[in-house]
Amino acid sequence: MGKNDRMERRERADAARNRQAILRAAEELLRRHPPEQVSIERVAAAAGVGKGTVFHRFGSRAGLMVELMAERARELEQAIATGPPPLGPGAEPVDRLVAFFTAVALLASRNGNLMAAHEHAMVTRKAAETPREANPIYLYWHGHVSGLIAEARPEVDAELIAHMLLGTLHMEPIASRLRAGEHERLAAAFATLVRGLLDRGALGGG
Amino acid sequence: MGKNDRMERRERADAARNRQAILRAAEELLRRHPPEQVSIERVAAAAGVGKGTVFHRFGSRAGLMVELMAERARELEQAIATGPPPLGPGAEPVDRLVAFFTAVALLASRNGNLMAAHEHAMVTRKAAETPREANPIYLYWHGHVSGLIAEARPEVDAELIAHMLLGTLHMEPIASRLRAGEHERLAAAFATLVRGLLDRGALGGG
């Protein structure tokens, strides 16, 4: 290996370390402060890097928020795709849906400030007409939820009902309860709705 | 009856007529135009009154929007309190809930522009923290929905589930479908959720 190769590998390792340090610092700050108080300067200082490094890695404050939420969502996506049941494959649709909404309620509760910052960043970056439906995280969640509903009850309007269930996470009376840490209460309410919807077999009703 | 009495009665009748003419004109304009294009000037011209009369009766454009929505909501409230079943008293909770969400989906579909204008007016007039929960229309709807859920299934979290169901009306993927006239599809999805939730008797699940 030549000297240039060694330098390049070292630079890549430095970059990956910086990226992780910046994401962890942003996460930690968002846990304790409202998003509008989490500036690039503050993140850079907490991560021990220069402000220019943050801009270089993430483009902007909005880019950092979007990337942080994307990382959380990827972890959940992996658990859904290949993790153990009931969140992962192998359980009944109703139990997978209950596990999914329990995980999402916890994620939203732990990251209420992050979700608010991410929503804001998405709206700022994209056209405001279709912010939620155009969001790849939302699209994946909606596909998962509507797929499980359709599997258990092919006769109902799974596409629309999935939007209704997921939409509740974003509306204000619910979002403020999540920020207050009431994720177990929300998870129980989701379980009530989901079990009512799917534990019915051939009863119909749509 | 003296001359002054007759004049006062005539003035009150004129005021009531003007008020109705202004509300009907605003309603008609909102049906055909986005709310930001429905100015006080335009409403006054369509109602055949002066701009000052509109301001005198309603205080502001926001006041006019709030009053118009309040009138619609009062009609629904009357149907719920004293109208025929299943919307009014006398039917099973599950059938009353299905009838309520069918009526609300239709109201939201016919008045999508009005609802958007009303929401905006409420947010502008009040503190942004609790716009929806502080709205008297929302409070009445929430009381009705949570009361019927609790009547049929006292063991579930009726208060939170009522917020979840009502919140779906305001979120973007649903609101845009309502503006596109898909109220029957939304009413059917509500019926699926509500029948799943309430047609279960002692099965539990929360």
Contacts between the chains, C-beta under 8 A, distances in Angstrom:
chain1	res1	chain2	res2	distance
A	130	B	172	7.5
A	131	B	172	7.2
A	132	B	171	7.5
A	132	B	172	5.6
A	132	B	173	6.4
A	133	B	172	7.4
A	133	B	173	5.5
A	156	B	189	7.7
A	156	B	192	4.9
A	157	B	185	6.6
A	157	B	188	6.3
A	157	B	189	4.9
A	157	B	192	6.8
A	160	B	174	7.7
A	160	B	177	7.5
A	160	B	185	6.3
A	160	B	186	6.9
A	160	B	189	4.6
A	161	B	189	5.1
A	161	B	192	6.4
A	161	B	193	6.5
A	163	B	168	7.8
A	163	B	171	7.6
A	163	B	173	4.4
A	163	B	174	6.1
A	164	B	168	4.2
A	164	B	174	6.5
A	164	B	189	6.3
A	164	B	193	7.0
A	167	B	167	6.7
A	167	B	168	5.3
A	167	B	171	3.6
A	167	B	173	6.7
A	167	B	174	6.4
A	168	B	163	7.8
A	168	B	164	4.2
A	168	B	167	5.3
A	168	B	168	6.7
A	168	B	171	8.0
A	170	B	171	6.2
A	171	B	132	7.5
A	171	B	163	7.6
A	171	B	167	3.6
A	171	B	170	6.2
A	171	B	171	6.1
A	172	B	130	7.5
A	172	B	131	7.2
A	172	B	132	5.6
A	172	B	133	7.4
A	172	B	167	8.0
A	173	B	132	6.4
A	173	B	133	5.5
A	173	B	163	4.4
A	173	B	167	6.7
A	174	B	160	7.7
A	174	B	163	6.1
A	174	B	164	6.5
A	174	B	167	6.4
A	177	B	160	7.4
A	185	B	157	6.5
A	185	B	160	6.3
A	186	B	160	6.9
A	188	B	157	6.3
A	188	B	206	5.8
A	189	B	156	7.7
A	189	B	157	4.9
A	189	B	160	4.6
A	189	B	161	5.2
A	189	B	164	6.3
A	189	B	206	7.3
A	191	B	205	6.9
A	191	B	206	6.5
A	192	B	156	4.9
A	192	B	157	6.8
A	192	B	161	6.4
A	192	B	197	6.9
A	192	B	205	5.6
A	192	B	206	3.7
A	193	B	161	6.5
A	193	B	164	7.0
A	193	B	193	6.5
A	193	B	196	7.5
A	193	B	197	6.3
A	195	B	205	3.7
A	195	B	206	7.9
A	196	B	193	7.5
A	196	B	196	3.7
A	196	B	197	4.2
A	196	B	198	7.8
A	196	B	200	5.9
A	196	B	205	6.2
A	197	B	192	6.9
A	197	B	193	6.3
A	197	B	196	4.2
A	197	B	197	7.8
A	198	B	196	7.7
A	199	B	200	8.0
A	199	B	203	7.1
A	199	B	205	6.6
A	200	B	196	5.9
A	200	B	199	7.9
A	200	B	200	8.0
A	203	B	199	7.1
A	205	B	191	6.8
A	205	B	192	5.6
A	205	B	195	3.7
A	205	B	196	6.2
A	205	B	199	6.6
A	206	B	188	5.8
A	206	B	189	7.3
A	206	B	191	6.5
A	206	B	192	3.8
A	206	B	195	7.9
